[in-house]
Amino acid sequence: MTELAQAHGLTLREDYFDDPAAWNGLVELLQDTFSIDVSLQDRFGGPDSSSMPSGYFDSEGCCVANFTAFSMPMMINGRAVKAAGYQSGAVRPEWRERGLYRDLMQRAFERTAAEGYELDLLLTDKPALYERYGFRTVPQHVFVAKLPKLEKSDRSARQLSLESPDDLSLIKSLLQNRQPVSNRFAVIRQMEMFLLNACFNSAIRLTTLGDETVVAWTFDGATLWLLDVAGTVIPSLATIVSALDIEPDRIEVCFSPDRLNCETSLEPYEGYTMLMARGKAADEIAGPLMLSPMAEF
Ligand SMILES: CC(C)(COP(=O)(O)OP(=O)(O)OC[C@H]1O[C@@H](n2cnc3c(N)ncnc32)[C@H](O)[C@@H]1OP(=O)(O)O)[C@@H](O)C(=O)NCCC(=O)NCCS
């Protein structure tokens, strides 16, 4: 038993996701803290199997604090980087300011360091909390694309639904076999967050082009936001927009667009959270870049 656990009558549990009651404890903590329902993932096969959660539970099995590391391999400037992401960081209000979060962060960071992760990434609205652990903010930009010349599309584009088992299995297989959407800065493999983010925002449309690529996008009648392209091939922007059969006035690409064969200009991205990085591969991150909103965690 850890000293903190002993002092507060709590139990430290690590890697507890295969215990349904404990997983439900985390679901409730995140619901109460962030008003999000991560149990939606249960429909898709549950949370990321690489997750390394650490949590404190009270005597009734209520999860009072948690911090989770997970594996998030990244492509950065052409190199595959062994990266860890950190998510689900929360402490119930009545348990705050007792060092529980500090303890859980330190455990997670020690663990990923011991396992040879060369990059740590997180998204936060409280950067000061992580600066003392060596994290630095990575500026992000959206890429405003020059409108491409639309072609007559010979690709069959089809809207997908996460409610359809066939569509879900196509999306999962494209995510598993995807090429990184960018060589500069993109996840190599991340399925669970893509599916959860698609669930969280009903405006997100998932469209497959020829069953070899799924495009995640939103459109308000004027602006197209291209959120991600997952598949074994990455078509050009002109091919994508032509296949979507829309005529946007403005296109914002929300990831590094180096594989889209298009011209772009930059605008700073003012998100609610900031991307932070540390570790020996952090110096390899060179802007301009954006982490796809479908990979947000
Ligand atoms: C942020 C939160 C996790 C902190 O939990 P906690 O158990 O009170 O934190 P601790 O007592 O372990 O304090 C850890 C350190 O963080 C600092 N800290 C706590 N809240 C902070 C904040 N909002 N901003 C900056 N630093 C903060 C503490 O001063 C302490 O610093 P020290 O190690 O130098 O003494 C908790 O307030 C919470 O759940 N907030 C709502 C959800 C949230 O914002 N989660 C983080 C998402 S990235």
The ligand as a MOL file (V3000), in Angstrom:
LIG
                    3D

  0  0  0     0  0            999 V3000
M  V30 BEGIN CTAB
M  V30 COUNTS 48 50 0 0 0
M  V30 BEGIN ATOM
M  V30 1 C -6.1560 19.4820 -11.8500 0
M  V30 2 C -6.4530 18.3980 -10.8030 0
M  V30 3 C -6.3300 17.0460 -11.4650 0
M  V30 4 C -5.4220 18.5390 -9.6740 0
M  V30 5 O -5.6450 17.4870 -8.7250 0
M  V30 6 P -5.0770 17.5430 -7.2170 0
M  V30 7 O -5.1450 16.1920 -6.6410 0
M  V30 8 O -5.7590 18.6500 -6.5060 0
M  V30 9 O -3.5620 17.9340 -7.4770 0
M  V30 10 P -2.3700 17.7450 -6.4330 0
M  V30 11 O -2.8270 18.0710 -5.0510 0
M  V30 12 O -1.7600 16.4030 -6.6270 0
M  V30 13 O -1.3670 18.8320 -6.9410 0
M  V30 14 C -0.4000 18.5540 -7.9450 0
M  V30 15 C 0.2800 19.8070 -8.3620 0
M  V30 16 O -0.5560 20.4870 -9.3090 0
M  V30 17 C -0.7230 21.8300 -8.9180 0
M  V30 18 N -2.0390 22.2220 -9.4070 0
M  V30 19 C -3.2340 21.7610 -8.9670 0
M  V30 20 N -4.2270 22.3350 -9.6900 0
M  V30 21 C -3.6430 23.1570 -10.5780 0
M  V30 22 C -4.1260 24.0300 -11.6020 0
M  V30 23 N -5.4390 24.1810 -11.8300 0
M  V30 24 N -3.2310 24.7230 -12.3370 0
M  V30 25 C -1.9030 24.5940 -12.1160 0
M  V30 26 N -1.3720 23.7810 -11.1700 0
M  V30 27 C -2.2350 23.0810 -10.4060 0
M  V30 28 C -0.5730 21.8100 -7.4230 0
M  V30 29 O -0.2000 23.0840 -6.9560 0
M  V30 30 C 0.5210 20.7980 -7.2310 0
M  V30 31 O 1.7910 21.3870 -7.4640 0
M  V30 32 P 3.1330 20.8590 -6.7090 0
M  V30 33 O 3.3150 19.4170 -7.1210 0
M  V30 34 O 4.2050 21.7480 -7.2210 0
M  V30 35 O 2.8270 21.0010 -5.2560 0
M  V30 36 C -7.8840 18.5650 -10.2010 0
M  V30 37 O -8.0350 19.8750 -9.7530 0
M  V30 38 C -8.9980 18.2800 -11.1980 0
M  V30 39 O -9.4640 17.1370 -11.3370 0
M  V30 40 N -9.4610 19.3220 -11.9110 0
M  V30 41 C -10.5240 19.1570 -12.9070 0
M  V30 42 C -10.0820 18.2850 -14.0730 0
M  V30 43 C -8.7960 18.7380 -14.7120 0
M  V30 44 O -8.5870 19.9170 -14.9760 0
M  V30 45 N -7.9190 17.7720 -15.0000 0
M  V30 46 C -6.6530 18.0000 -15.6570 0
M  V30 47 C -6.9180 17.9650 -17.1010 0
M  V30 48 S -5.4700 18.1950 -18.0580 0
M  V30 END ATOM
M  V30 BEGIN BOND
M  V30 1 1 1 2
M  V30 2 1 2 3
M  V30 3 1 2 4
M  V30 4 1 2 36
M  V30 5 1 4 5
M  V30 6 1 5 6
M  V30 7 2 6 7
M  V30 8 1 6 8
M  V30 9 1 6 9
M  V30 10 1 9 10
M  V30 11 2 10 11
M  V30 12 1 10 12
M  V30 13 1 10 13
M  V30 14 1 13 14
M  V30 15 1 14 15
M  V30 16 1 15 16
M  V30 17 1 15 30
M  V30 18 1 16 17
M  V30 19 1 17 18
M  V30 20 1 17 28
M  V30 21 1 18 19
M  V30 22 1 18 27
M  V30 23 2 19 20
M  V30 24 1 20 21
M  V30 25 1 21 22
M  V30 26 2 21 27
M  V30 27 1 22 23
M  V30 28 2 22 24
M  V30 29 1 24 25
M  V30 30 2 25 26
M  V30 31 1 26 27
M  V30 32 1 28 29
M  V30 33 1 28 30
M  V30 34 1 30 31
M  V30 35 1 31 32
M  V30 36 2 32 33
M  V30 37 1 32 34
M  V30 38 1 32 35
M  V30 39 1 36 37
M  V30 40 1 36 38
M  V30 41 2 38 39
M  V30 42 1 38 40
M  V30 43 1 40 41
M  V30 44 1 41 42
M  V30 45 1 42 43
M  V30 46 2 43 44
M  V30 47 1 43 45
M  V30 48 1 45 46
M  V30 49 1 46 47
M  V30 50 1 47 48
M  V30 END BOND
M  V30 END CTAB
M  END
